[in-house]
């Protein structure tokens, strides 16, 4: 986290803003711990907080950068759902033509994940809400959900200027099967009875370059457990 003086320097300098943009694009951990705010419903006085500078967060980001497909058996209070919604937002806003899906057991639960990404987006400074086009060498200003004047849209966070989107979907394989995806985040995967079908459908939809992340707390004999212990597909 930067001190107040450096934040003021960034605010007053286009050169520093440009440098910070490229640093954030290349280093998701830096972006998380300097510009990505979560919401803590248990703290009414200071509800919005940056991601903490923790070793486990560094490890998760390193895994994210190295592997396209991985699973996270999580403990509570480790913020893994927040971390993943943030990392998929990072992928969505810093790259063109991303189509990332958040899948939960119910549509309302998926929308809650999309809303978390929207909270992070809303608290970012304006100089990060742009895209540098390497081909044209020009900056493109980014607006989220312009059809709703930037307001939250149920199960959708869209950035049309770079053709990128996050969509929330309920469990099941049909929605996954009908799209070509950049990434799929399955939250509380062990609690989705249709996880096996959705995972199977996601593999051709993601192809070799797509990203799959499954996160869940532990529960009984499930398809998620099979994958974690390498007993599944």
C-alpha positions in Angstrom: 0.0 0.0 0.0 1.3 3.4 -1.0 1.6 6.2 1.5 -0.5 9.4 1.0 2.4 11.4 -0.5 3.0 8.8 -3.3 -0.7 8.6 -4.0 -0.8 12.3 -4.4 2.2 12.2 -6.7 0.4 9.6 -8.9 -2.7 11.7 -9.0 -0.8 14.7 -10.2 1.5 12.9 -12.7 0.4 11.4 -16.0 3.8 9.7 -16.3 3.4 8.0 -12.9 -0.2 7.0 -13.8 1.0 5.4 -17.1 3.8 3.5 -15.2 1.4 2.4 -12.6 -1.1 1.1 -15.2 1.6 -1.1 -16.9 2.8 -2.3 -13.5 -0.7 -3.3 -12.5 -1.3 -5.1 -15.9 1.9 -7.1 -15.5 1.7 -7.8 -11.8 -1.8 -8.8 -10.5 -0.4 -9.1 -6.9 0.6 -5.4 -7.0 -2.8 -4.5 -8.4 -4.6 -6.5 -5.7 -2.7 -5.0 -2.8 -2.6 -1.4 -4.0 -5.8 -0.7 -5.9 -8.3 -3.6 -5.5 -10.8 -2.9 -2.7 -13.0 -5.6 -1.1 -16.0 -5.0 1.1 -16.1 -6.2 4.7 -19.8 -6.3 5.8 -18.6 -6.8 9.4 -16.9 -3.4 9.6 -19.5 -0.7 9.2 -17.0 2.1 9.9 -14.4 1.0 7.3 -16.1 -1.5 5.0 -13.8 -1.1 2.0 -10.3 -2.5 2.3 -7.4 -3.4 0.0 -6.4 -7.0 -0.3 -3.9 -7.7 2.5 -0.2 -8.2 1.7 -0.1 -11.9 2.7 2.2 -14.7 1.7 -0.7 -17.0 0.7 -2.0 -14.3 -1.6 1.4 -14.2 -3.3 1.3 -17.9 -3.7 -2.2 -17.9 -5.2 -1.2 -15.2 -7.7 1.9 -17.1 -8.7 -0.2 -20.2 -9.3 -2.7 -18.1 -11.3 0.1 -16.8 -13.5 1.7 -20.2 -14.0 -1.2 -22.6 -14.5 -4.4 -22.3 -16.6 -6.3 -24.9 -14.6 -6.2 -25.5 -10.9 -8.4 -26.2 -7.8 -8.4 -24.6 -4.4 -9.7 -26.5 -1.4 -10.3 -23.5 0.8 -10.6 -22.7 4.5 -13.0 -20.0 5.6 -11.9 -16.4 6.1 -9.2 -16.8 3.5 -11.0 -14.6 0.9 -10.6 -17.0 -1.9 -13.9 -16.1 -3.6 -12.9 -12.4 -3.4 -9.4 -13.3 -4.7 -10.8 -15.2 -7.7 -13.4 -12.6 -8.7 -10.6 -10.0 -8.5 -8.2 -12.0 -10.6 -10.8 -12.7 -13.3 -11.7 -9.0 -13.3 -8.0 -8.2 -13.8 -8.0 -10.6 -16.8 -11.2 -9.0 -18.1 -10.2 -5.3 -17.9 -6.5 -5.6 -18.9 -7.1 -7.8 -22.0 -9.3 -7.6 -25.0 -12.1 -10.0 -26.0 -12.3 -11.9 -22.7 -15.4 -13.9 -21.9 -15.2 -15.1 -18.3 -17.9 -16.9 -16.5 -18.7 -17.3 -12.8 -20.7 -20.4 -11.9 -22.5 -21.1 -8.6 -25.3 -23.4 -7.6 -27.9 -20.7 -8.0 -28.0 -17.7 -10.3 -28.3 -15.3 -7.4 -25.1 -16.7 -5.9 -23.4 -16.2 -9.2 -24.6 -12.6 -9.3 -23.1 -12.0 -5.9 -19.7 -13.0 -7.4 -20.2 -10.6 -10.3 -21.2 -7.9 -7.8 -17.9 -8.4 -6.0 -16.0 -7.7 -9.3 -18.1 -4.6 -9.8 -17.3 -3.4 -6.3 -13.6 -3.7 -7.1 -14.1 -2.0 -10.4 -16.0 0.9 -8.9 -13.2 1.7 -6.4 -10.4 1.7 -9.0 -9.0 5.1 -10.0 -9.9 6.4 -13.4 -6.4 5.9 -14.8 -6.7 2.2 -14.5 -10.1 2.2 -16.3 -8.5 2.4 -19.7 -6.7 0.1 -22.1 -3.5 0.7 -24.1 -3.8 -0.7 -27.6 -0.4 -1.9 -28.6 -1.4 -1.9 -32.3 -2.6 1.7 -32.5 -0.4 3.0 -29.6 -3.4 4.7 -28.2 -5.3 4.7 -25.0 -9.0 3.5 -24.9 -11.2 4.8 -22.1 -13.2 2.0 -20.5 -16.7 2.1 -19.2 -18.4 -0.7 -17.4 -22.1 -1.5 -18.2 -22.6 1.7 -20.2 -26.2 0.7 -21.1 -27.0 1.1 -17.4 -24.8 4.2 -16.9 -22.3 2.1 -15.0 -24.8 0.5 -12.6 -24.7 -3.1 -11.6 -26.4 -5.4 -14.1 -27.7 -8.8 -12.9 -25.1 -11.4 -13.7 -23.2 -9.3 -16.1 -20.1 -7.0 -16.0 -19.5 -5.8 -19.6 -16.7 -3.5 -20.9 -17.8 -3.1 -24.6 -14.8 -0.9 -25.7 -12.5 -3.9 -25.5 -15.2 -6.6 -26.0 -14.7 -8.1 -22.6 -17.3 -9.5 -20.3 -17.9 -11.4 -17.0 -21.1 -13.4 -16.8 -22.7 -15.2 -13.9 -24.5 -18.5 -14.4 -26.2 -21.1 -12.3 -24.9 -24.7 -12.2 -25.2 -27.0 -15.1 -23.5 -27.8 -18.3 -25.8 -26.3 -21.0 -24.8 -22.7 -20.6 -21.2 -23.6 -20.5 -21.5 -25.9 -23.5 -23.1 -23.2 -25.7 -20.2 -20.7 -25.4 -16.5 -20.4 -26.2 -15.0 -19.2 -22.9 -11.9 -17.4 -21.9 -12.3 -18.6 -18.3 -14.6 -20.4 -15.9 -14.6 -19.9 -12.1 -16.7 -22.4 -10.3 -17.3 -21.3 -6.7 -18.2 -23.8 -4.0 -17.8 -26.4 -6.6 -18.3 -29.3 -4.1 -21.8 -28.0 -3.5 -22.8 -28.1 -7.1 -24.5 -31.4 -7.9 -24.0 -30.8 -11.6 -20.3 -30.0 -11.3 -19.2 -33.1 -13.2 -21.2 -32.2 -16.3 -20.3 -28.5 -16.2 -16.6 -29.3 -15.8 -16.7 -31.8 -18.7 -18.5 -29.3 -20.9 -16.0 -26.6 -20.0 -13.0 -28.4 -21.3 -13.8 -28.1 -25.1 -15.4 -24.6 -24.4 -12.1 -23.4 -22.9 -9.8 -25.2 -25.4 -6.1 -25.3 -24.5 -5.7 -21.6 -23.7 -8.7 -21.1 -21.5 -8.6 -20.9 -17.7 -10.5 -23.1 -15.2 -10.5 -22.5 -11.5 -12.6 -24.5 -9.0 -12.8 -23.3 -5.4 -14.7 -25.0 -2.6 -14.8 -25.8 1.1 -14.5 -29.5 1.8 -17.6 -31.7 2.0 -18.1 -35.5 1.7 -17.6 -37.5 -1.4 -17.9 -35.1 -4.3 -16.6 -34.7 -7.8 -14.6 -31.8 -6.6 -12.9 -34.1 -4.1 -12.2 -36.6 -6.9 -10.4 -33.9 -8.9 -8.4 -32.6 -5.9 -7.1 -36.1 -5.2 -6.7 -36.9 -8.9 -9.4 -39.6 -8.9 -11.6 -37.9 -11.4 -11.3 -37.0 -15.1 
